[in-house]
Amino acid sequence: MDKIKKIIAEQLSIDENSIREDSNFKDDLGADSLDLFNLVMAFEDEYGVEIPSEDLEKITTVSAVVNYLKNKGIEI
C-alpha cells in the first residue's frame, strides 16, 4: 500500500498522508483525466501489468487499484 500511495502522491503532486484507501481520485484527490491516464501508466510500469482501457472506469478509488492489482496476481 505504501508503494501505491507513493506513486499516487508523485503523479498527483500531493502529500502522501492525504491519501486514504477510500480516496476517490477525482473527488478527493483532484485528479483529472490526464492525471488518471498518467497514474495508470505509472502502475503499469511499476507492476509490469497492462490495464486495458475498458477496466479504467472501474478504477476510481485507491482501494479499487489495490483490489485490481491483487486480482491480477500482483503482491501489494
PDB file of N, CA, C and O in Angstrom:
ATOM      1  N   MET A   1       0.827  -1.199   0.000  1.00  0.00           N
ATOM      2  CA  MET A   1       0.000   0.000   0.000  1.00  0.00           C
ATOM      3  C   MET A   1       0.870   1.262   0.000  1.00  0.00           C
ATOM      4  O   MET A   1       0.516   2.268  -0.616  1.00  0.00           O
ATOM      5  N   ASP A   2       2.001   1.201   0.689  1.00  0.00           N
ATOM      6  CA  ASP A   2       2.886   2.366   0.741  1.00  0.00           C
ATOM      7  C   ASP A   2       3.416   2.737  -0.644  1.00  0.00           C
ATOM      8  O   ASP A   2       3.516   3.913  -0.993  1.00  0.00           O
ATOM      9  N   LYS A   3       3.752   1.703  -1.426  1.00  0.00           N
ATOM     10  CA  LYS A   3       4.275   1.961  -2.767  1.00  0.00           C
ATOM     11  C   LYS A   3       3.188   2.599  -3.639  1.00  0.00           C
ATOM     12  O   LYS A   3       3.466   3.508  -4.422  1.00  0.00           O
ATOM     13  N   ILE A   4       1.963   2.120  -3.499  1.00  0.00           N
ATOM     14  CA  ILE A   4       0.855   2.683  -4.275  1.00  0.00           C
ATOM     15  C   ILE A   4       0.630   4.138  -3.875  1.00  0.00           C
ATOM     16  O   ILE A   4       0.446   5.000  -4.734  1.00  0.00           O
ATOM     17  N   LYS A   5       0.644   4.410  -2.577  1.00  0.00           N
ATOM     18  CA  LYS A   5       0.480   5.789  -2.108  1.00  0.00           C
ATOM     19  C   LYS A   5       1.587   6.687  -2.646  1.00  0.00           C
ATOM     20  O   LYS A   5       1.341   7.830  -3.033  1.00  0.00           O
ATOM     21  N   LYS A   6       2.799   6.163  -2.665  1.00  0.00           N
ATOM     22  CA  LYS A   6       3.935   6.948  -3.148  1.00  0.00           C
ATOM     23  C   LYS A   6       3.758   7.300  -4.631  1.00  0.00           C
ATOM     24  O   LYS A   6       3.998   8.436  -5.038  1.00  0.00           O
ATOM     25  N   ILE A   7       3.338   6.320  -5.427  1.00  0.00           N
ATOM     26  CA  ILE A   7       3.107   6.553  -6.862  1.00  0.00           C
ATOM     27  C   ILE A   7       2.019   7.611  -7.048  1.00  0.00           C
ATOM     28  O   ILE A   7       2.171   8.530  -7.854  1.00  0.00           O
ATOM     29  N   ILE A   8       0.928   7.476  -6.303  1.00  0.00           N
ATOM     30  CA  ILE A   8      -0.180   8.428  -6.422  1.00  0.00           C
ATOM     31  C   ILE A   8       0.282   9.828  -6.029  1.00  0.00           C
ATOM     32  O   ILE A   8      -0.013  10.802  -6.722  1.00  0.00           O
ATOM     33  N   ALA A   9       1.002   9.926  -4.921  1.00  0.00           N
ATOM     34  CA  ALA A   9       1.479  11.229  -4.443  1.00  0.00           C
ATOM     35  C   ALA A   9       2.396  11.883  -5.470  1.00  0.00           C
ATOM     36  O   ALA A   9       2.295  13.083  -5.724  1.00  0.00           O
ATOM     37  N   GLU A  10       3.291  11.091  -6.059  1.00  0.00           N
ATOM     38  CA  GLU A  10       4.211  11.637  -7.070  1.00  0.00           C
ATOM     39  C   GLU A  10       3.457  12.093  -8.318  1.00  0.00           C
ATOM     40  O   GLU A  10       3.706  13.184  -8.831  1.00  0.00           O
ATOM     41  N   GLN A  11       2.542  11.264  -8.801  1.00  0.00           N
ATOM     42  CA  GLN A  11       1.824  11.579 -10.038  1.00  0.00           C
ATOM     43  C   GLN A  11       0.887  12.778  -9.882  1.00  0.00           C
ATOM     44  O   GLN A  11       0.718  13.565 -10.813  1.00  0.00           O
ATOM     45  N   LEU A  12       0.283  12.912  -8.708  1.00  0.00           N
ATOM     46  CA  LEU A  12      -0.695  13.978  -8.496  1.00  0.00           C
ATOM     47  C   LEU A  12      -0.106  15.179  -7.759  1.00  0.00           C
ATOM     48  O   LEU A  12      -0.799  16.169  -7.526  1.00  0.00           O
ATOM     49  N   SER A  13       1.170  15.091  -7.396  1.00  0.00           N
ATOM     50  CA  SER A  13       1.848  16.162  -6.657  1.00  0.00           C
ATOM     51  C   SER A  13       1.084  16.547  -5.391  1.00  0.00           C
ATOM     52  O   SER A  13       0.800  17.718  -5.142  1.00  0.00           O
ATOM     53  N   ILE A  14       0.761  15.520  -4.600  1.00  0.00           N
ATOM     54  CA  ILE A  14       0.060  15.749  -3.335  1.00  0.00           C
ATOM     55  C   ILE A  14       0.808  15.061  -2.210  1.00  0.00           C
ATOM     56  O   ILE A  14       1.705  14.253  -2.451  1.00  0.00           O
ATOM     57  N   ASP A  15       0.438  15.381  -0.988  1.00  0.00           N
ATOM     58  CA  ASP A  15       1.054  14.785   0.192  1.00  0.00           C
ATOM     59  C   ASP A  15       0.558  13.345   0.354  1.00  0.00           C
ATOM     60  O   ASP A  15      -0.639  13.064   0.301  1.00  0.00           O
ATOM     61  N   GLU A  16       1.520  12.451   0.550  1.00  0.00           N
ATOM     62  CA  GLU A  16       1.184  11.030   0.721  1.00  0.00           C
ATOM     63  C   GLU A  16       0.207  10.803   1.872  1.00  0.00           C
ATOM     64  O   GLU A  16      -0.626   9.899   1.816  1.00  0.00           O
ATOM     65  N   ASN A  17       0.313  11.626   2.915  1.00  0.00           N
ATOM     66  CA  ASN A  17      -0.544  11.464   4.093  1.00  0.00           C
ATOM     67  C   ASN A  17      -1.998  11.813   3.820  1.00  0.00           C
ATOM     68  O   ASN A  17      -2.874  11.459   4.609  1.00  0.00           O
ATOM     69  N   SER A  18      -2.269  12.498   2.722  1.00  0.00           N
ATOM     70  CA  SER A  18      -3.657  12.853   2.401  1.00  0.00           C
ATOM     71  C   SER A  18      -4.373  11.737   1.642  1.00  0.00           C
ATOM     72  O   SER A  18      -5.559  11.853   1.333  1.00  0.00           O
ATOM     73  N   ILE A  19      -3.651  10.657   1.342  1.00  0.00           N
ATOM     74  CA  ILE A  19      -4.219   9.555   0.559  1.00  0.00           C
ATOM     75  C   ILE A  19      -4.696   8.449   1.497  1.00  0.00           C
ATOM     76  O   ILE A  19      -3.930   7.917   2.301  1.00  0.00           O
ATOM     77  N   ARG A  20      -5.979   8.119   1.372  1.00  0.00           N
ATOM     78  CA  ARG A  20      -6.546   7.013   2.152  1.00  0.00           C
ATOM     79  C   ARG A  20      -7.031   5.940   1.179  1.00  0.00           C
ATOM     80  O   ARG A  20      -7.161   6.194  -0.018  1.00  0.00           O
ATOM     81  N   GLU A  21      -7.290   4.766   1.689  1.00  0.00           N
ATOM     82  CA  GLU A  21      -7.764   3.675   0.826  1.00  0.00           C
ATOM     83  C   GLU A  21      -9.077   4.007   0.146  1.00  0.00           C
ATOM     84  O   GLU A  21      -9.318   3.589  -0.987  1.00  0.00           O
ATOM     85  N   ASP A  22      -9.929   4.759   0.831  1.00  0.00           N
ATOM     86  CA  ASP A  22     -11.238   5.075   0.244  1.00  0.00           C
ATOM     87  C   ASP A  22     -11.221   6.381  -0.550  1.00  0.00           C
ATOM     88  O   ASP A  22     -12.274   6.853  -0.980  1.00  0.00           O
ATOM     89  N   SER A  23     -10.035   6.973  -0.751  1.00  0.00           N
ATOM     90  CA  SER A  23      -9.933   8.222  -1.512  1.00  0.00           C
ATOM     91  C   SER A  23     -10.328   7.997  -2.970  1.00  0.00           C
ATOM     92  O   SER A  23      -9.850   7.075  -3.629  1.00  0.00           O
ATOM     93  N   ASN A  24     -11.213   8.866  -3.451  1.00  0.00           N
ATOM     94  CA  ASN A  24     -11.609   8.843  -4.860  1.00  0.00           C
ATOM     95  C   ASN A  24     -10.635   9.748  -5.611  1.00  0.00           C
ATOM     96  O   ASN A  24     -10.362  10.870  -5.184  1.00  0.00           O
ATOM     97  N   PHE A  25     -10.118   9.252  -6.727  1.00  0.00           N
ATOM     98  CA  PHE A  25      -9.099  10.003  -7.455  1.00  0.00           C
ATOM     99  C   PHE A  25      -9.592  11.372  -7.900  1.00  0.00           C
ATOM    100  O   PHE A  25      -8.877  12.364  -7.760  1.00  0.00           O
ATOM    101  N   LYS A  26     -10.798  11.431  -8.431  1.00  0.00           N
ATOM    102  CA  LYS A  26     -11.319  12.710  -8.935  1.00  0.00           C
ATOM    103  C   LYS A  26     -11.855  13.581  -7.797  1.00  0.00           C
ATOM    104  O   LYS A  26     -11.462  14.740  -7.663  1.00  0.00           O
ATOM    105  N   ASP A  27     -12.742  13.027  -6.987  1.00  0.00           N
ATOM    106  CA  ASP A  27     -13.437  13.816  -5.964  1.00  0.00           C
ATOM    107  C   ASP A  27     -12.542  14.211  -4.790  1.00  0.00           C
ATOM    108  O   ASP A  27     -12.579  15.357  -4.343  1.00  0.00           O
ATOM    109  N   ASP A  28     -11.742  13.272  -4.291  1.00  0.00           N
ATOM    110  CA  ASP A  28     -10.942  13.538  -3.092  1.00  0.00           C
ATOM    111  C   ASP A  28      -9.529  14.035  -3.396  1.00  0.00           C
ATOM    112  O   ASP A  28      -8.974  14.839  -2.648  1.00  0.00           O
ATOM    113  N   LEU A  29      -8.952  13.552  -4.498  1.00  0.00           N
ATOM    114  CA  LEU A  29      -7.547  13.861  -4.775  1.00  0.00           C
ATOM    115  C   LEU A  29      -7.374  14.852  -5.934  1.00  0.00           C
ATOM    116  O   LEU A  29      -6.251  15.231  -6.267  1.00  0.00           O
ATOM    117  N   GLY A  30      -8.478  15.263  -6.540  1.00  0.00           N
ATOM    118  CA  GLY A  30      -8.436  16.299  -7.565  1.00  0.00           C
ATOM    119  C   GLY A  30      -7.818  15.893  -8.898  1.00  0.00           C
ATOM    120  O   GLY A  30      -7.342  16.747  -9.647  1.00  0.00           O
ATOM    121  N   ALA A  31      -7.822  14.605  -9.197  1.00  0.00           N
ATOM    122  CA  ALA A  31      -7.237  14.127 -10.455  1.00  0.00           C
ATOM    123  C   ALA A  31      -8.176  14.390 -11.624  1.00  0.00           C
ATOM    124  O   ALA A  31      -9.391  14.227 -11.509  1.00  0.00           O
ATOM    125  N   ASP A  32      -7.596  14.801 -12.754  1.00  0.00           N
ATOM    126  CA  ASP A  32      -8.390  14.923 -13.973  1.00  0.00           C
ATOM    127  C   ASP A  32      -8.073  13.727 -14.871  1.00  0.00           C
ATOM    128  O   ASP A  32      -7.319  12.840 -14.470  1.00  0.00           O
ATOM    129  N   SER A  33      -8.642  13.692 -16.083  1.00  0.00           N
ATOM    130  CA  SER A  33      -8.443  12.512 -16.937  1.00  0.00           C
ATOM    131  C   SER A  33      -6.990  12.292 -17.314  1.00  0.00           C
ATOM    132  O   SER A  33      -6.537  11.149 -17.391  1.00  0.00           O
ATOM    133  N   LEU A  34      -6.253  13.367 -17.549  1.00  0.00           N
ATOM    134  CA  LEU A  34      -4.833  13.220 -17.879  1.00  0.00           C
ATOM    135  C   LEU A  34      -4.057  12.668 -16.689  1.00  0.00           C
ATOM    136  O   LEU A  34      -3.173  11.826 -16.853  1.00  0.00           O
ATOM    137  N   ASP A  35      -4.390  13.146 -15.483  1.00  0.00           N
ATOM    138  CA  ASP A  35      -3.757  12.615 -14.269  1.00  0.00           C
ATOM    139  C   ASP A  35      -4.013  11.117 -14.143  1.00  0.00           C
ATOM    140  O   ASP A  35      -3.107  10.346 -13.827  1.00  0.00           O
ATOM    141  N   LEU A  36      -5.253  10.717 -14.392  1.00  0.00           N
ATOM    142  CA  LEU A  36      -5.613   9.303 -14.274  1.00  0.00           C
ATOM    143  C   LEU A  36      -4.873   8.461 -15.311  1.00  0.00           C
ATOM    144  O   LEU A  36      -4.423   7.354 -15.016  1.00  0.00           O
ATOM    145  N   PHE A  37      -4.751   8.987 -16.515  1.00  0.00           N
ATOM    146  CA  PHE A  37      -4.019   8.289 -17.564  1.00  0.00           C
ATOM    147  C   PHE A  37      -2.555   8.091 -17.141  1.00  0.00           C
ATOM    148  O   PHE A  37      -2.012   6.994 -17.268  1.00  0.00           O
ATOM    149  N   ASN A  38      -1.930   9.146 -16.644  1.00  0.00           N
ATOM    150  CA  ASN A  38      -0.538   9.060 -16.193  1.00  0.00           C
ATOM    151  C   ASN A  38      -0.384   8.132 -14.998  1.00  0.00           C
ATOM    152  O   ASN A  38       0.618   7.429 -14.870  1.00  0.00           O
ATOM    153  N   LEU A  39      -1.378   8.136 -14.132  1.00  0.00           N
ATOM    154  CA  LEU A  39      -1.365   7.262 -12.966  1.00  0.00           C
ATOM    155  C   LEU A  39      -1.403   5.798 -13.392  1.00  0.00           C
ATOM    156  O   LEU A  39      -0.645   4.975 -12.879  1.00  0.00           O
ATOM    157  N   VAL A  40      -2.284   5.482 -14.326  1.00  0.00           N
ATOM    158  CA  VAL A  40      -2.397   4.113 -14.834  1.00  0.00           C
ATOM    159  C   VAL A  40      -1.082   3.684 -15.483  1.00  0.00           C
ATOM    160  O   VAL A  40      -0.625   2.558 -15.283  1.00  0.00           O
ATOM    161  N   MET A  41      -0.475   4.588 -16.263  1.00  0.00           N
ATOM    162  CA  MET A  41       0.808   4.264 -16.885  1.00  0.00           C
ATOM    163  C   MET A  41       1.887   4.002 -15.824  1.00  0.00           C
ATOM    164  O   MET A  41       2.726   3.118 -15.995  1.00  0.00           O
ATOM    165  N   ALA A  42       1.860   4.756 -14.755  1.00  0.00           N
ATOM    166  CA  ALA A  42       2.832   4.557 -13.672  1.00  0.00           C
ATOM    167  C   ALA A  42       2.618   3.202 -13.000  1.00  0.00           C
ATOM    168  O   ALA A  42       3.585   2.507 -12.687  1.00  0.00           O
ATOM    169  N   PHE A  43       1.364   2.822 -12.775  1.00  0.00           N
ATOM    170  CA  PHE A  43       1.076   1.499 -12.193  1.00  0.00           C
ATOM    171  C   PHE A  43       1.508   0.390 -13.137  1.00  0.00           C
ATOM    172  O   PHE A  43       2.071  -0.615 -12.702  1.00  0.00           O
ATOM    173  N   GLU A  44       1.248   0.567 -14.423  1.00  0.00           N
ATOM    174  CA  GLU A  44       1.648  -0.440 -15.410  1.00  0.00           C
ATOM    175  C   GLU A  44       3.163  -0.613 -15.407  1.00  0.00           C
ATOM    176  O   GLU A  44       3.659  -1.739 -15.432  1.00  0.00           O
ATOM    177  N   ASP A  45       3.893   0.486 -15.378  1.00  0.00           N
ATOM    178  CA  ASP A  45       5.360   0.421 -15.356  1.00  0.00           C
ATOM    179  C   ASP A  45       5.877  -0.230 -14.079  1.00  0.00           C
ATOM    180  O   ASP A  45       6.756  -1.091 -14.116  1.00  0.00           O
ATOM    181  N   GLU A  46       5.323   0.191 -12.961  1.00  0.00           N
ATOM    182  CA  GLU A  46       5.804  -0.291 -11.658  1.00  0.00           C
ATOM    183  C   GLU A  46       5.528  -1.779 -11.452  1.00  0.00           C
ATOM    184  O   GLU A  46       6.374  -2.506 -10.932  1.00  0.00           O
ATOM    185  N   TYR A  47       4.347  -2.224 -11.860  1.00  0.00           N
ATOM    186  CA  TYR A  47       3.930  -3.597 -11.568  1.00  0.00           C
ATOM    187  C   TYR A  47       3.987  -4.530 -12.773  1.00  0.00           C
ATOM    188  O   TYR A  47       3.661  -5.711 -12.651  1.00  0.00           O
ATOM    189  N   GLY A  48       4.394  -4.023 -13.929  1.00  0.00           N
ATOM    190  CA  GLY A  48       4.532  -4.877 -15.108  1.00  0.00           C
ATOM    191  C   GLY A  48       3.227  -5.502 -15.551  1.00  0.00           C
ATOM    192  O   GLY A  48       3.187  -6.665 -15.953  1.00  0.00           O
ATOM    193  N   VAL A  49       2.171  -4.733 -15.477  1.00  0.00           N
ATOM    194  CA  VAL A  49       0.842  -5.222 -15.852  1.00  0.00           C
ATOM    195  C   VAL A  49       0.242  -4.250 -16.863  1.00  0.00           C
ATOM    196  O   VAL A  49       0.538  -3.055 -16.848  1.00  0.00           O
ATOM    197  N   GLU A  50      -0.602  -4.780 -17.739  1.00  0.00           N
ATOM    198  CA  GLU A  50      -1.307  -3.894 -18.667  1.00  0.00           C
ATOM    199  C   GLU A  50      -2.736  -3.742 -18.187  1.00  0.00           C
ATOM    200  O   GLU A  50      -3.423  -4.730 -17.927  1.00  0.00           O
ATOM    201  N   ILE A  51      -3.178  -2.505 -18.072  1.00  0.00           N
ATOM    202  CA  ILE A  51      -4.541  -2.236 -17.630  1.00  0.00           C
ATOM    203  C   ILE A  51      -5.328  -1.779 -18.865  1.00  0.00           C
ATOM    204  O   ILE A  51      -5.137  -0.663 -19.346  1.00  0.00           O
ATOM    205  N   PRO A  52      -6.211  -2.644 -19.374  1.00  0.00           N
ATOM    206  CA  PRO A  52      -6.975  -2.300 -20.575  1.00  0.00           C
ATOM    207  C   PRO A  52      -7.899  -1.105 -20.333  1.00  0.00           C
ATOM    208  O   PRO A  52      -8.379  -0.892 -19.220  1.00  0.00           O
ATOM    209  N   SER A  53      -8.136  -0.338 -21.383  1.00  0.00           N
ATOM    210  CA  SER A  53      -8.949   0.878 -21.243  1.00  0.00           C
ATOM    211  C   SER A  53     -10.353   0.584 -20.714  1.00  0.00           C
ATOM    212  O   SER A  53     -10.940   1.425 -20.033  1.00  0.00           O
ATOM    213  N   GLU A  54     -10.895  -0.586 -21.015  1.00  0.00           N
ATOM    214  CA  GLU A  54     -12.248  -0.896 -20.512  1.00  0.00           C
ATOM    215  C   GLU A  54     -12.270  -1.096 -18.993  1.00  0.00           C
ATOM    216  O   GLU A  54     -13.333  -1.029 -18.376  1.00  0.00           O
ATOM    217  N   ASP A  55     -11.092  -1.343 -18.384  1.00  0.00           N
ATOM    218  CA  ASP A  55     -11.030  -1.502 -16.934  1.00  0.00           C
ATOM    219  C   ASP A  55     -10.836  -0.169 -16.209  1.00  0.00           C
ATOM    220  O   ASP A  55     -11.022  -0.089 -14.995  1.00  0.00           O
ATOM    221  N   LEU A  56     -10.469   0.863 -16.942  1.00  0.00           N
ATOM    222  CA  LEU A  56     -10.155   2.143 -16.311  1.00  0.00           C
ATOM    223  C   LEU A  56     -11.333   2.752 -15.561  1.00  0.00           C
ATOM    224  O   LEU A  56     -11.153   3.346 -14.498  1.00  0.00           O
ATOM    225  N   GLU A  57     -12.535   2.609 -16.108  1.00  0.00           N
ATOM    226  CA  GLU A  57     -13.699   3.216 -15.449  1.00  0.00           C
ATOM    227  C   GLU A  57     -14.011   2.571 -14.099  1.00  0.00           C
ATOM    228  O   GLU A  57     -14.705   3.166 -13.275  1.00  0.00           O
ATOM    229  N   LYS A  58     -13.504   1.359 -13.867  1.00  0.00           N
ATOM    230  CA  LYS A  58     -13.723   0.672 -12.590  1.00  0.00           C
ATOM    231  C   LYS A  58     -12.746   1.144 -11.518  1.00  0.00           C
ATOM    232  O   LYS A  58     -12.989   0.971 -10.324  1.00  0.00           O
ATOM    233  N   ILE A  59     -11.642   1.739 -11.955  1.00  0.00           N
ATOM    234  CA  ILE A  59     -10.589   2.130 -11.021  1.00  0.00           C
ATOM    235  C   ILE A  59     -10.788   3.597 -10.631  1.00  0.00           C
ATOM    236  O   ILE A  59     -10.200   4.501 -11.225  1.00  0.00           O
ATOM    237  N   THR A  60     -11.624   3.807  -9.627  1.00  0.00           N
ATOM    238  CA  THR A  60     -11.969   5.174  -9.227  1.00  0.00           C
ATOM    239  C   THR A  60     -11.417   5.558  -7.861  1.00  0.00           C
ATOM    240  O   THR A  60     -11.336   6.739  -7.524  1.00  0.00           O
ATOM    241  N   THR A  61     -11.035   4.545  -7.071  1.00  0.00           N
ATOM    242  CA  THR A  61     -10.511   4.809  -5.727  1.00  0.00           C
ATOM    243  C   THR A  61      -9.183   4.087  -5.530  1.00  0.00           C
ATOM    244  O   THR A  61      -8.802   3.220  -6.317  1.00  0.00           O
ATOM    245  N   VAL A  62      -8.503   4.461  -4.478  1.00  0.00           N
ATOM    246  CA  VAL A  62      -7.222   3.822  -4.156  1.00  0.00           C
ATOM    247  C   VAL A  62      -7.442   2.334  -3.889  1.00  0.00           C
ATOM    248  O   VAL A  62      -6.672   1.501  -4.366  1.00  0.00           O
ATOM    249  N   SER A  63      -8.480   1.994  -3.135  1.00  0.00           N
ATOM    250  CA  SER A  63      -8.739   0.577  -2.845  1.00  0.00           C
ATOM    251  C   SER A  63      -9.089  -0.199  -4.115  1.00  0.00           C
ATOM    252  O   SER A  63      -8.797  -1.391  -4.209  1.00  0.00           O
ATOM    253  N   ALA A  64      -9.710   0.461  -5.088  1.00  0.00           N
ATOM    254  CA  ALA A  64     -10.026  -0.206  -6.361  1.00  0.00           C
ATOM    255  C   ALA A  64      -8.746  -0.585  -7.094  1.00  0.00           C
ATOM    256  O   ALA A  64      -8.679  -1.645  -7.716  1.00  0.00           O
ATOM    257  N   VAL A  65      -7.726   0.273  -7.026  1.00  0.00           N
ATOM    258  CA  VAL A  65      -6.432  -0.044  -7.649  1.00  0.00           C
ATOM    259  C   VAL A  65      -5.805  -1.244  -6.947  1.00  0.00           C
ATOM    260  O   VAL A  65      -5.338  -2.181  -7.594  1.00  0.00           O
ATOM    261  N   VAL A  66      -5.802  -1.203  -5.627  1.00  0.00           N
ATOM    262  CA  VAL A  66      -5.224  -2.301  -4.847  1.00  0.00           C
ATOM    263  C   VAL A  66      -5.918  -3.613  -5.187  1.00  0.00           C
ATOM    264  O   VAL A  66      -5.254  -4.616  -5.450  1.00  0.00           O
ATOM    265  N   ASN A  67      -7.245  -3.614  -5.183  1.00  0.00           N
ATOM    266  CA  ASN A  67      -8.007  -4.833  -5.490  1.00  0.00           C
ATOM    267  C   ASN A  67      -7.766  -5.298  -6.919  1.00  0.00           C
ATOM    268  O   ASN A  67      -7.632  -6.496  -7.169  1.00  0.00           O
ATOM    269  N   TYR A  68      -7.710  -4.355  -7.857  1.00  0.00           N
ATOM    270  CA  TYR A  68      -7.475  -4.696  -9.260  1.00  0.00           C
ATOM    271  C   TYR A  68      -6.128  -5.400  -9.419  1.00  0.00           C
ATOM    272  O   TYR A  68      -6.035  -6.443 -10.066  1.00  0.00           O
ATOM    273  N   LEU A  69      -5.092  -4.819  -8.825  1.00  0.00           N
ATOM    274  CA  LEU A  69      -3.756  -5.411  -8.934  1.00  0.00           C
ATOM    275  C   LEU A  69      -3.694  -6.773  -8.242  1.00  0.00           C
ATOM    276  O   LEU A  69      -3.073  -7.705  -8.754  1.00  0.00           O
ATOM    277  N   LYS A  70      -4.335  -6.887  -7.087  1.00  0.00           N
ATOM    278  CA  LYS A  70      -4.358  -8.177  -6.374  1.00  0.00           C
ATOM    279  C   LYS A  70      -5.067  -9.236  -7.217  1.00  0.00           C
ATOM    280  O   LYS A  70      -4.632 -10.387  -7.266  1.00  0.00           O
ATOM    281  N   ASN A  71      -6.155  -8.849  -7.881  1.00  0.00           N
ATOM    282  CA  ASN A  71      -6.888  -9.790  -8.737  1.00  0.00           C
ATOM    283  C   ASN A  71      -6.072 -10.229  -9.948  1.00  0.00           C
ATOM    284  O   ASN A  71      -6.323 -11.286 -10.526  1.00  0.00           O
ATOM    285  N   LYS A  72      -5.093  -9.411 -10.325  1.00  0.00           N
ATOM    286  CA  LYS A  72      -4.180  -9.757 -11.425  1.00  0.00           C
ATOM    287  C   LYS A  72      -2.999 -10.589 -10.914  1.00  0.00           C
ATOM    288  O   LYS A  72      -2.088 -10.915 -11.674  1.00  0.00           O
ATOM    289  N   GLY A  73      -3.022 -10.931  -9.614  1.00  0.00           N
ATOM    290  CA  GLY A  73      -1.989 -11.772  -9.039  1.00  0.00           C
ATOM    291  C   GLY A  73      -0.738 -11.027  -8.613  1.00  0.00           C
ATOM    292  O   GLY A  73       0.325 -11.627  -8.454  1.00  0.00           O
ATOM    293  N   ILE A  74      -0.864  -9.715  -8.427  1.00  0.00           N
ATOM    294  CA  ILE A  74       0.292  -8.914  -8.041  1.00  0.00           C
ATOM    295  C   ILE A  74       0.286  -8.710  -6.533  1.00  0.00           C
ATOM    296  O   ILE A  74      -0.727  -8.343  -5.939  1.00  0.00           O
ATOM    297  N   GLU A  75       1.439  -8.958  -5.933  1.00  0.00           N
ATOM    298  CA  GLU A  75       1.589  -8.762  -4.484  1.00  0.00           C
ATOM    299  C   GLU A  75       1.707  -7.277  -4.186  1.00  0.00           C
ATOM    300  O   GLU A  75       2.547  -6.589  -4.767  1.00  0.00           O
ATOM    301  N   ILE A  76       0.887  -6.788  -3.301  1.00  0.00           N
ATOM    302  CA  ILE A  76       0.922  -5.379  -2.924  1.00  0.00           C
ATOM    303  C   ILE A  76       1.591  -5.226  -1.561  1.00  0.00           C
ATOM    304  O   ILE A  76       1.721  -4.110  -1.059  1.00  0.00           O
TER     305      ILE A  76
END
